[in-house]
């Protein structure tokens, strides 16, 4: 998501609700408005979010906000969702 006050800051999150409803709910709790830049349904969204946060640790702005372009965030999300899980045999 992007926020109307910050053009170069992206919020990365996960929700069981529709992303547009989630953005609207966040907008009601703060000044300005959130808008969904990109979303992708996946089977384990919180794990995907965790991995993306690890990649973006150096670009962290505040909490779930990162100073990166929407295009970079979209590419990371697509890459993480499309990864094939590795099976470990004991």
Beta strands, then each sheet from edge to edge (+ up, - down):
strand 1: 2-3
strand 2: 6-11
strand 3: 34-35
strand 4: 60-62
strand 5: 65-66
sheet 1: 3+ 1- 2+ 5- 4+
end
